[in-house]
Amino acid sequence: MSKLFTKETQAIFWNNNKSAIQRMLDYDYTISRETPSVAAIVAPTSNNKFEKFFYGPDEVMISVYKSTAEAAQAFPNADVLLNFASFRTAYDVTMEAIEIKGQFKTIMVTAEGIPERLARKMNQTARDSGVTVIGPATVGGIAPGAFKIANVGGTITNIVNSKLHRAGSCGLVTRSGGLFNELSNIIAINADGIAEGVAIGGDRFVGSVFIDNLLRMEENPDVKYMLLLGEVGGTEEYKVIDAVKSGKIKKPIIAWCIGTIAKQFSSGVQFGHAGASANADAETAEAKNRAMAEVGIHVPESFNDLPATINEVYEELRAKGVITDIEEPELKIVPKVRRAKEFICTISDDRGDEATYAGFPISSVATPDTGKGIGDVISLLWFKKQYPKWASEFIETVLKTVADHGPAVSGAHNAKVTARAGKSVVESLVTGLLTIGPRFGGAIDGAAKYFKYADDNNLSPKEFLGYMKKEGVPIPGIGHRIKSLRNPDLRVEGLKKFAKGNFPSTPLLDYALTVEQLTTSKKDNLILNVDGTIGILMVDMWRALGYSESEIEDFIESGTLNAFFIVGRSIGFIGHVLDEKRLGMPMYRHPMDDILYNVEKAEEL
Amino acid sequence: MAQRAIREYDGKAIFSKHWEKYFSGFHYGFKSVLVTSGQELLDKAQEHGFEWLKQEALVAKPDMLFGKRGKNDLVLFKSSKPGDVTLEEAAAWIDAKMAVTTTLLTGQHGHLTHFIVEPFTPHSQEQEYYISATTVGEDDVLYMSAEGGMEVEEGWDEKVNEVTIPINMSDADMEHAVRAKVPSDISSSDKEAFTSFAIQFFRFYRDLNFAYLEINPIVMLENNNMAILDLVARLDDTAGFMMVDEWGEIEYPTAFGMEDQSPEEKAIAEADSKSGASLKLTILNPLGRIWTMVAGGGASVVYADTIADLTGDVSQLANYGEYSGGPTTGETKFYADTLIDLMTRTPDAEGRDKILIIGGAIANFTDVAKTFTGIIQSFEENIEKMREHNIQVYVRRGGPNYEKGLKDIKEAADRLGLYIEVYGPQTHVTDIVRMALEK
């Protein structure tokens, strides 16, 4: 891997750090990336499914997951993890990410002050697994024109001023994150910007060290020379010196260690980072600067002379033709004022010539010659997918099956009473619809939920019955007023027959039928009823269509099953309302002899 | 700061707390007290559980992070012969030591304030061993020697065996590695016990997040009784959040001989502890001519470096410090007030102007205009003093909203009649130091 990041690199961002993510997307827009550099966000305590961000003048949605594993599964190509967890959890987050084999090539850890022993374990485990850790205690790194980590580079204005929007020819490695920006600026002014840059982090134990980054940059053809900003303390710079001596690094290096002042104070003053404290003469900034100069590394007289040294090396490489002039790319300008959209629509669009359902013009699904039915329209508008014929036909079968069940059921009764009070179709209809809930129509939801739970947990029919008894709930979808095994409900038979003949498989129905065997052995009419059959077969349909179990649970939770009942039964309710209008029935008053009056005088308290 | 030294007493208290769990088969009495006066020692002896202070011969020594207490003649273990120190003698000795300034062989000097008092442990030189562990590079290293006390320090290379233990080494491999390196000159009667102790010692050091742990000497007495005669320990304080119960109440004392912080440094440290931003101040030379108010940890170092480089030494540099991480306007004003107050107390000895460097790299997210508002407010309040000391201000900064920040501070200084030069990201970060010195 000669380059840390490319223009295709995508990251999973651990922690919903909105401003840092927005800065990444602003950068993406500016350099015209095709995909956002943040593929997904992990936020364990968030209940949001996505988060909105600006992408230039528009907005995009980035998915939010509760765990790294879920995000990784959804975005197998996102090979960078930006770990913005606190020092308390950063270790666990990194270790969990390394465990997801083959997913992450680079993990950046921003927390400062991770316990040293944990940091060492984390770094070593990453090395053993071939994962590059940037940090801890870092702002990250950047591959200009390709991928930028979080806040590196600061504001977009500064990024452009420091030429961080397109690749230059310097490879930059620093410990300090604060000076990273500054050096990018110095290199932009005195040379042509950087090709790749990493701030390795200020803690004592960091994952990738100077030499790791410089060796990679040696292989990166875009990098023509390197700049290393070291610090008093530690011996990492000597590994670079050895690599230069042995010829492993041939590209020119400019280097400076900050903290030369530390030698002037015997003890007590901590200059800079936790890692910055010289334990021996060789660890002083001065000794390291001298040793680097001795092997031919370009070391300026002082930090103040660094710009001149950069310019010298750059001009020399230009004169040799190693560095050629860069054509400045066109930049997209992020608008200064942007307004977040109040509403989001992901199912239909009326902005073009013709309104569409999930991308399909209405005319392409409306008329009979399109071959599309109402089931197809539902699959587009409810699920944003084109369901196969068997599934959309099943949906239509369900709608037709539940359309009406006579005038006596409470919803129809309410609709009729309201119509007779002189109310309009819509008022009468919603009165009926408002009756739909846990006791009326809700068995579809309940059956899907409980049977799925029992099947997922491999409960035997007997265990399932025991479980429901403990819950204190009669099993939804089981039982009928008059129908029994000997006198079956033909609607149920029809649904089962359709499913057996058309579904690829019906595992939940098969399970439900074993439950039915047990319940009917107790009482003849405890059969799988029409509500239960619909709920269970919907789960089987979604499973066969490839939805994950958690997606199916979300459907159940959000009331999708009820929605089928609502749509279907609306047909019947409207029928009853129109029937009332047609008959011109008067206002209904319930007969008093049908009411048990039992009113006692209120006690005084 | 990550690795911090703790008192010998606290180190022993941690041992004692976890002894049963880690050192099965060995016994440790933990008879130690930490006192800050002779009277406190006498009072302690009256408490239940500390009767031994009256019954046994005692050893007393300062517990203030420095070593070589024996060589500095700061260990009381005899009045006429070893092992005859009484409670009253120990208390009197402590008071006498506290009354005078103590100068160590290293030249550090100060007042002794904390003492550890323990029973005198009669033993022979053969019973003394050395053991320690720390982190070297990326690995842990365990050091063991058959000789304890001062002897081991005098012949380190010949007398000490090292075991390198990589971070992810399994316990079985660690035990094998330690076993293989136990010094051969440990007497055969003690060898098995020492090996077992060394393995447990390493686990203890590792699990309790020590950064450094040394017992010199550890004395192996009869019946697997262990005496920890001298202990040096540093903790990795970043692990503190996981070790709340394991460590108990831990204090991180300042090293002996370190001058106490000035009230101004303390005030800044206090403001720092209450803020999400970072405020740091160290006064290097209160009479210095060049004062720095620099944003950012890395930048503060390069400014200090550059001042030393360009002036040839550090005599002119008055302070070191930083403000960063998005401090509020109020916090920035307080920091500026403190610096201006300090730099206007005494005129320069050679009658030169004083220089205030308001420096900083290009900020990632700190709002430059907002922080500069705090500095401007401080200028307005302190302008009389600043004029009196001919303070020359040099500003260099970049980052969010820097144009407005630079414009505001320039206008304010001009309005107040203050000499100022103002530069942005186009000027090299430390170049204002050169400009200030050349003027």
Interface residues (C-beta under 8 A of the other chain):
Chain A: S19 F87 R88 G113 I114 P115 E116 R117 L118 R120 K121 N123 Q124 T125 D128 V139 N151 V152 G153 G154 T155 N158 N161 S162 T174 R175 S176 G177 G178 L179 N181 E182 N185 I186 I189 G202 D203 R204 F205 E231 I258 G259 T260 I261 Q264 F265 S267 G268 V269 Q270 F271 G272 H273 A274 A276 A285 E301 S302 F303 N304 L306 P307
Chain B: M1 A2 Q3 T135 E138 P166 I167 N168 R206 N209 A211 D236 T238 A239 F241 M242 A255 M258 T282 L284 G296 G297 G298 A299 S300 V301 V302 A304 D305 T306 I307 A308 D309 L310 D313 V314 L317 Y320 S324 A361 I362 A363 N364 F365 G398 G399 P400 P425 Q426 H428 V429 T430 D431 V433 R434
